């Protein structure tokens, strides 16, 4: 009984593995560069639940304001899981996504897709390369392991989220399928690791980090109004 404790231990082990082995500081440098040079960076989460990683950075207390979170209804779950799965396998409208969300040459787009084998993510990264948009990804090695096209081969830098087979980790006697989904928890932790590292890097450069304050903290209204005025023209969903 109490197999849920296995889930907790497994998540902690994965997070420790990520902090020890992954290029968090390098991606933080890319984000800081985009903020310093262009006043913004972008993030998109694909593969249905991947959109949660982009949502995590939108209007989040303690988070960065200088981010355009791409929450396109075609590839998240808002209009249905089956529909999002269909669009996730289409690469023909990636150029439209970049146009609609005003992703510009030289800026950084972070693509979050746990499996990294869906056609949309791969074609999006390729379209970014054609437009000289810098890219980073949060994904895994599934494509490499299976010998198919994969997102990690199409981006400038990537973080391995170590998603386990089947995106779940706890085995329970009497059930063949493992349970306890992993990727959303890990992806949200990774983007917040990046936030911390970016703020640290901006301070090192002598740049005031554009950070939201939690609504009920002293000075939040004044701070957040200033952030909104500065970034709402580029951050579509503000």
Secondary structure as the mmCIF struct_conf table of DSSP 4:
data_model
#
loop_
_struct_conf.conf_type_id
_struct_conf.id
_struct_conf.beg_label_comp_id
_struct_conf.beg_label_asym_id
_struct_conf.beg_label_seq_id
_struct_conf.end_label_comp_id
_struct_conf.end_label_asym_id
_struct_conf.end_label_seq_id
TURN_TY1_P TURN_TY1_P1 UNK A 3 UNK A 3
HELX_RH_AL_P HELX_RH_AL_P1 UNK A 4 UNK A 21
BEND BEND1 UNK A 22 UNK A 22
HELX_RH_AL_P HELX_RH_AL_P2 UNK A 24 UNK A 38
BEND BEND2 UNK A 39 UNK A 39
STRN STRN1 UNK A 41 UNK A 45
BEND BEND3 UNK A 47 UNK A 48
TURN_TY1_P TURN_TY1_P2 UNK A 49 UNK A 50
HELX_RH_AL_P HELX_RH_AL_P3 UNK A 51 UNK A 56
TURN_TY1_P TURN_TY1_P3 UNK A 57 UNK A 57
BEND BEND4 UNK A 58 UNK A 59
TURN_TY1_P TURN_TY1_P4 UNK A 61 UNK A 62
BEND BEND5 UNK A 63 UNK A 63
STRN STRN2 UNK A 64 UNK A 64
BEND BEND6 UNK A 65 UNK A 66
STRN STRN3 UNK A 67 UNK A 70
TURN_TY1_P TURN_TY1_P5 UNK A 73 UNK A 75
BEND BEND7 UNK A 76 UNK A 77
TURN_TY1_P TURN_TY1_P6 UNK A 78 UNK A 79
HELX_RH_AL_P HELX_RH_AL_P4 UNK A 81 UNK A 88
TURN_TY1_P TURN_TY1_P7 UNK A 89 UNK A 89
TURN_TY1_P TURN_TY1_P8 UNK A 92 UNK A 93
HELX_RH_AL_P HELX_RH_AL_P5 UNK A 94 UNK A 100
TURN_TY1_P TURN_TY1_P9 UNK A 101 UNK A 102
TURN_TY1_P TURN_TY1_P10 UNK A 105 UNK A 106
STRN STRN4 UNK A 108 UNK A 112
BEND BEND8 UNK A 114 UNK A 115
HELX_RH_AL_P HELX_RH_AL_P6 UNK A 119 UNK A 130
TURN_TY1_P TURN_TY1_P11 UNK A 131 UNK A 132
STRN STRN5 UNK A 134 UNK A 139
BEND BEND9 UNK A 141 UNK A 141
HELX_RH_AL_P HELX_RH_AL_P7 UNK A 142 UNK A 146
TURN_TY1_P TURN_TY1_P12 UNK A 147 UNK A 147
BEND BEND10 UNK A 148 UNK A 148
HELX_RH_3T_P HELX_RH_3T_P1 UNK A 151 UNK A 153
TURN_TY1_P TURN_TY1_P13 UNK A 154 UNK A 154
BEND BEND11 UNK A 155 UNK A 156
STRN STRN6 UNK A 157 UNK A 160
HELX_LH_PP_P HELX_LH_PP_P1 UNK A 163 UNK A 164
HELX_RH_3T_P HELX_RH_3T_P2 UNK A 165 UNK A 167
STRN STRN7 UNK A 168 UNK A 170
TURN_TY1_P TURN_TY1_P14 UNK A 173 UNK A 174
BEND BEND12 UNK A 176 UNK A 177
STRN STRN8 UNK A 179 UNK A 181
HELX_RH_AL_P HELX_RH_AL_P8 UNK A 183 UNK A 204
TURN_TY1_P TURN_TY1_P15 UNK A 205 UNK A 206
STRN STRN9 UNK A 211 UNK A 211
HELX_LH_PP_P HELX_LH_PP_P2 UNK A 212 UNK A 214
TURN_TY1_P TURN_TY1_P16 UNK A 215 UNK A 216
BEND BEND13 UNK A 217 UNK A 217
TURN_TY1_P TURN_TY1_P17 UNK A 218 UNK A 219
HELX_RH_AL_P HELX_RH_AL_P9 UNK A 220 UNK A 231
TURN_TY1_P TURN_TY1_P18 UNK A 232 UNK A 234
TURN_TY1_P TURN_TY1_P19 UNK A 236 UNK A 237
#
